[in-house]
Amino acid sequence: MQNKNINSDDFKFPRSTLPIENLKDFLAIIKQDIKYFYIPFNFYHSIRVKKYMKKSLPELSLIKFLCSPEGNSVDVGANLGLYSFLISKYTKQLYAFEPNPYPLRYLKKLNKGNTRIYPIAIGSVNDEVELFIPKNPKGWTSNGASLRQLDLGKGMKLKVACRTIDSFDFRDIELIKIDVEGCEQDVIDGAMNTIKDWLPNIIIENEIFHNNNPLSIFNNLLELDYNAYYCKNEGELIQLDEEFNFEKNQLDPSHKDKNYIQNFIMIHKNKLDLLNNSIRFKNK
């Protein structure tokens, strides 16, 4: 485990990445090292943002409107830093969380300036938890690690520290991004005081692949007068309604493009007038 004192903010980074057990593991690490350590950092991340914005994540185009230099942001499940890199350009302070040692090896390069990286999980408890880290045929991957119990195959379990967002008592939060492989409800449950206090914009991954009733994740936020939206075109949000079909809009998780709607943007009704000049809102 990275840190023995659950009540401390001084969480220790793991000393090493995941074990290298064979040639495929070694080659996967070398490939990532080349991209993140030897290609100029800002250049490579800028290319990644443009690539994913065009290919499968048009909501990246909205980041600059969903946060501001006067407010702070939280990235839960920061992974390799795609969102963190972009958010850090438009927010006053970014708090990014990632417990998986594999992507954390590269995410640490963002741990400077207005960005603080926490090597821990975020959920509904302040405790030690088990992180399930899957492994694909090509070796370790940055994707798929979860606090939900997984059929790991050749993967592994790792004990990590877990905290709620509320336990940090963050101030002036304008944006929270959540991508935690099926544990999004736990993150929201542990952030309700923060959400009620600051009414931040929220980007949340919500896939039927992880949750048989994905609409239930929105319930607490809708009760707080949030609206739910999704993005299919850059700069535009479509309001979610009862006709939205998760199965039809999430047909193949292994081949994600703009037609695969995985992220939803929650905006409080009090914030809509402020964003109307920057984002195109439309009903279905």
TIPA-251207 format. One record per residue: residue in one letter; x, y, z of N, C-alpha, C in turn. Coordinates in pm, whole numbers, plus 50000, padded with zeros to 5 digits. Example, Ala and Ser with C-alpha at 12.3 -4.5 7.8 and 13.67 -1.06 7.14 Angstrom:
<sites>
A513194943150780512304955050780513204967050780 S512854977550708513674989450714512905000350787 
</sites>
This chain:
<sites>
M500854988050000500005000050000500885012550000 Q500435023149931501275034949916501435042950043 N500465042850133500505051750247499775045350365 K500395045250482499795038550598498805047350672 N498945060350660498075069550734496935074250644 I495775068050658494635071250572494205085650588 N494435091550704493975105250730495005115850687 S496075111550625497105120950583496875125150438 D497295137350405497275141750265498585138450196 D499555133450273500885130750219500965116250174 F500305113050064500295099350014501565096649934 K502175085249959503445081849896503215075049762 F504005079049663503955072349535504595058549546 P504045048649475504655035249479506075035749425 R506925027049475508325027249435508565021749295 S507655013749246507865007649114506535006049043 T506605002248916505394999548839504994985048859 L504094979748780503654965848792504784956448751 P504774944048800505894934848773506034931548625 I507264931048580507564926948442507814911948444 E506844904348390506874889748402507334882748275 N507294889848162507684883448036508064894347935 L508404890147815508854899347711507754909247673 K506504904847669505414913847632505264925147733 D505414922047861505364932447963506484942447943 F507674937447915508844946047895508644955147775 L508154949547664507964957547543506864967947562 A505814964547639504744974147664505274986147742 I506124983447841506724994247919507625002947832 I508454996547749509375004047662508605012947567 K507505007747511506695015547418506125027947486 Q505605026247606505055037647679506165047347721 D507305042047762508415050647802508845059847689 I508905054447569509315062447454508335073947433 K507055070947441506045081247415506015091947524 Y506165087947650505955097447758507245103347815 F508375096847789509635101947845510575107847741 Y510435103847615511405108047514510835117347408 I509525117447390508875127347303508565139547390 P508805151647341508495163647422507105162747483 F507035164847613505825161947691504595169547641 N504695182747632503535190747591503135187647448 F504105185147363503815181747223503015168847214 Y503475158547286502795145547277501385146247332 H501205152847447499865153847505498945162247417 S499455172547354498625180647263498145172247145 I499015163747092498625154846983497555145047029 R497705139547149496715130147204495345136747218 V495325148847272494055155947291493365157947156 K494075162647055493485164946923492975151946862 K493755141346879493365128246824492055123246884 Y491985123347018490785118047084489585127347068 M489825140347058488725149647037488045146946903 K488835143946801488285141246668487705127146657 K488345117646722487985103646704486815099146789 S486875101946923485895095747011485455103947130 L486125115047158485785122847278485605137647243 P484535140947168484315155047131484085164047252 E483735158047367483515166047487484805172647537 L485945168147489487205174847524487195189447479 S486435192247375486355205947323485655215347421 L484965209647522484185217747616484935220847746 I486075214647764486805216247891487065230847923 K487475238547825487835252547850486645260947894 F485435255947871484235263147916483715257848050 L484025245348081483485239048202484305241948327 C485505247748309486295252248423486845266048391 S487495272348489487985285948466489215288548551 P489975299048518491185302348595490895306748738 E489615309648769489255313848904488845302248994 G488605290448934488125279049012489075267249005 N488805257049087489635245049094488905233149036 S489655222749001489075211048935489615198148997 V488845187248978489215174149030489105163948916 D490145155848898490125145148798490255131848871 V489165124148873489145111348942489275100148839 G490355092648848490685082848746491455089648634 A492545096048670493275104448574494025096348470 N494315083748499494965074848403496275080848353 L496435081948222497675087148164497685102348152 G496585108848190496575123448196495955130548078 L495165123647996494545130147881493705142047924 Y492785139848017491935150648066492725160148156 S493565154648242494325163048335495175173348261 F495825169048156496675178148078495855189948026 L494675187047973493845197647916493215206248026 I492695199948130492065207548239493065217048303 S494305212648319495315220848386495575233948313 K495245234548185495435246848107494385257448138 Y493255253348192492125262548207491625264048351 T492265257448447491815258048585492885264348673 K492475269248787493445275048882494295264248945 Q493645253848997494355242649061493655229649024 L494435219548989493885206548954494375196149055 Y493405188449108493715177149196493365164449118 A494375156349086494175144549002494505131949081 F493665121649065493785109349143493935097249051 E494915088849080495135076549002495885066349088 P495255055049121495905045149208496715034449134 N496515032949003497165022248927498625026048898 P499595018248948501015021848931501445022848785 Y500775015548696501215015748556501035029448491 P499825035048483499715048648427500325059348518 L500345056548648500885066348743502355069248714 R503065059648660504475061348622504645073248528 Y503645075348440503725086048341502955098448385 L501885096248460501085107448508501895116548599 K502895110948668503695118848761504365130848694 K504545130348563505165141648493504275154148497 L502985152248527502075163648540502085169448681 N502795162948773502755166548914503625178948941 K503205190248885503965202648900503055214348867 G503545226348893502765238248861501435238248935 N500335239348861499015240048924498355226448937 T499135215548921498565201948924499195193849036 R498335187849120498825178849224498255164949199 I499145155149189498755141349165498705133749298 Y497595126749321497445118349439497445103649394 P498355095349443498435081249399497475072249477 I496205076149482495215068749560493915067549482 A493025058949535491695057449478490735067349545 I489675070649474488585078849528487305070549526 G486575070749638485345062949646484425068349754 S483755059149822482775063149925483295060450066 V484545055750079485105052450211486505058550225 N486905060650350488285064550381488945052450446 D489595044350363490085031550413491085025750313 E491605014350346492415006650253491484997650172 V491684997150040490824989149953491694981149857 E491054971949785491754964149685491464969649546 L492524971949470492404976149330492654963949244 F491714961049154491824949749063492394954748930 I493554949548892494254954348773494314943048670 P493544944148561493554933648459494804934348372 K495024923748297496164922948206495704917148075 N496014923847964495574918747834496694910647769 P496414904147657497414895447594498704902447555 K498664915847539499874923147500500674928147620 G500214924747741500924929247860500054938647943 W500684945448038499954954848123499414966448041 T498254971148082497624982348013497174992648117 S497035005048074496585015548165495085015248187 N494355007448107492895007648112492324996048193 G491164998448255490384987548312490514985048460 A491504990948527491654988548671490434994048745 S489974986848848488734990648915488734985749059 L487934992549142487704987749278486624977049281 R485934975149170484974964049159485764951049140 Q485234940249194485914927449178485844923049032 L487004919948974487104915948835487654901848823 D487324895148713487954882448679489314885948619 L490364884848698491654890548660492444882048562 G492224869048560493064860848474494514862048519 K495344868148434496764870148468497024883648535 G495954890648571496104903548637496494901948783 M496304912748860496694912149000495844921449085 K495844919049216495194927849312496274935649387 L495924948049419496864956749487496134964649595 K496654964749716496044972649823496454987249807 V495454996149808495715010449790494895018449891 A495305030549913494535039649997493345044949918 C492235046949987491025052649926490515063950014 R490095074649951489515085950024488265090749950 T487385097550022486265104349958486715118249916 I486085123849816486385137749777486055147149893 D484955144349962484555153150073485615153950182 S486395143350200487375143150308488495153450287 F488665158150165489715168050136489255182350161 D487955184350169487405197850190487955207750087 F487935203449961488385212249852487455224349842 R488005235449799487255247849787487135251949641 D486075259749609485905265949477486025255949363 I485355244649377485425234249274484435237349161 E484955238549041484125241648925483915229648833 L484835219948836484725208348748485225195848819 I484425185048809484855171848854484695162248737 K485755155348702485695145048598485865131448664 I485005121848630485005108748696485035097648591 D486055089148599486165077448512486825066448593 V486005057848654486525048048749485965033948723 E485695030848600485375017148559484275010648642 G483125017348650481965011448714481755015348859 C482675023148917482525027349057482155042049068 E481555047448964481205061648962480235065549074 Q479285056549105478315059749210479005061549344 D480025053349371480755054649497481455068249505 V482015072749395482685085749393481685096949422 I480525096349358479485106449380479005106149525 D478785094049579478325092949718479315099449814 G480605098249783481615104049869481935118549838 A481185124449747481445138349708480215147249722 M479165142249785477905149549785478005163049855 N478765164049962478895177050028479635187049939 T480675182449874481415191049781480515195649668 I479725186449615478825189749504477755199849550 K477175197549666476145206649718476715220449746 D477965221049793478565233849828478945242149705 W479435235549599480035243049488479315241149355 L478375231549347477615229049223478515228449100 P479555220149105480495219648992479885213048868 N480415216348753480135208448634480795194848653 I480135184348603480635170748627480655163148495 I481805157648460481935148548346482055134548404 I481135125848369481105112648430480955101748325 E481875092148327481735080548239480635071648296 N479765066648209478625058648254478275048848144 E478735036448161478555026248057477705014648107 I476805010048022475964998648056476814986048071 F477984986248013478954975448028479294973048176 H479274983948255479594983148397478364983248486 N477244988448437476084990948522474804987748446 N474064978148494472834974048425471754984848427 N471854994248521470895005248529471665018448531 P472235022348419473115034248417472415047248454 L471115048248430470405060548464470415063148615 S470545052648694470505054248840471665062848890 I472775063148818473935070948860473615085948860 F472675089948775472345104148764471355108748871 N470695099448941469545103049025469865113549131 N470945111449207471275121049313471525134949257 L472135135649141472455148549080471205155149022 L470325147348963469075152948911468225158649023 E468275152349139467525157449254468075170749304 L469325173549270469945186249309469785196849200 D468905194349103468635203548993469745204248890 Y470405192948869471335191748757470585187048632 N471095190848516470645185248389471755176148335 A471355165848262472325156448204472405158648054 Y473635158848001473875160947859474895150947807 Y474955149647676476035142147612476495149747489 C477635146047437478255153547328478555144347210 K478085148147090478405140746968479175149346869 N479125162446889479845171746803480575181846889 E481745185946846482545195346923481765208146949 G481805212747074481165225247110479675224547131 E479105212547130477645211047137477255200647241 L476175203447315475635194047412474175191147381 I473825178447389472455173947368471905169347501 Q470725174347537470155170647667469665156147666 L470035148947770469615135047785468135134447819 D467405125347755465985123547787465685108847802 E464405105747829464025091847856464115083047733 E464255088947615464365081047493465795076547463 F466765081747538468155077847514468325063047544 N468895055747449469075041247462470555038247480 F470905033947600472325031147629472855019847542 E472065009547521472534998147443472855002247299 K471985010247238472215014547101473385024347088 N473595032247192474655042247187475975037447244 Q475985024747291477225018847342477335004447290 L477325003247160477254990047097478504981747117 D479684987647100480914979847101481994987247179 P482184983647307483194990547388484614989147336 S484854979147252486214977047200486524985747078 H485494992347022485695001246908484905014146931 K485505023147005484805035347043485095046546944 D483995052946897484105064746813483105075046864 K482825085346783481905095746828480485090646849 N480155079446789478815073846805478685065346931 Y479815062946997479785055647123479775066047235 I478615067847297478445078247400478765072247536 Q479925075647590480335070047719480405080347830 N480585093047794480705103547894479495112747892 F479065116548011477905125248025478295137448108 I477745148748070478095161448135476905166148217 M477115167448345476075171948436476315186748467 I475315194948441475425209448463474245214048548 H474545221248654473475226348739472715237448666 K471415238048693470575247648622471025262048645 N471655264648759472145278248788473325282148699 K473965272248637475155274948555474825276348406 L473615273348367473285272748224473395286348156 D472905296848220472985310148157474425314248132 L475315310748224476725314148211477365307048092 L476905294648064477515286647958476855288247823 N475675294447820474925295547694475685303147586 N476565312147625477305319947526478495312347469 S478845301147532480035293647491479725280147430 I478645273747476478295260247433476945260447364 R476815253047256475515251547188474725240547259 F473575244347317472715234647383471545231547291 K471215218847283470055214947201469365203047264 N468065202347238467315190347274467495180147164 K467185167747193467475156947099466805159946966 
</sites>
